[in-house]
Amino acid sequence: NAGVTQTPKFRVLKTGQSMTLLCAQDMNHEYMYWYRQDPGMGLRLIHYSVGEGTTAKGEVPDGYNVSRLKKQNFLLGLESAAPSQTSVYFCASSWDTYNEQFFGPGTRLTVL
Amino acid sequence: EDQVTQSPEALRLQEGESSSLNCSYTVSGLRGLFWYRQDPGKGPEFLFTLYSAGEEKEKERLKATLTKKESFLHITAPKPEDSATYLCAVAGGSEKLVFGKGTKLTVNP
């Protein structure tokens, strides 16, 4: 099993460009999450999904959109990137809130 | 609002010098407390889940304990390979985990 995979691993964008980060999991988990991690701020939840076709806002959702068209995939979109979105993005999945989350390896995004 | 505070922010130990990391939490109805390890440039790796006060779990040199207000991660005779950032998170009444900012542990040989 690959677990949770993220694509791409690194990306550099210019301000105003758009991009999509892809997360895939092969554990048949219902719940999926997108976090960002910044120095001194810890992990902050951007959006999450409790099942195929569902999405919900987390702690820092502004500037991001998500879609969960298939159970195994969770996409994070940036429509117009800003330097404040420079961060490391982690995807995670779990059976539910009360079981451990499995994390992907992360995507390092720089917005110039 | 659920909150998690980890202390210290950073901890330096000599190899073999045992110590503990603290995770204090406030949550409306604890459904689970999680410990993760994160190595530089990698995603967090799950270590333990604790569900009720008094519960303890062990894995190699690590032992996690839980009270009604805090959790401790005890590290016995640490080795340099235990160097990492350790994250604590709680699950309460919402569908989301709340993470602390982590403790960066450095174990010198």
Interface residues (C-beta under 8 A of the other chain):
Chain A: V4 Y31 Y33 G40 M41 G42 L43 R44 L45 Y48 V50 A56 G58 E59 F90 A92 T97 Y98 N99 E100 Q101 F102 F103 G104 P105 G106
Chain B: R31 G32 F34 Y36 G41 K42 G43 P44 E45 F46 T49 L87 A89 A91 S94 E95 K96 L97 F99 G100 K101 G102
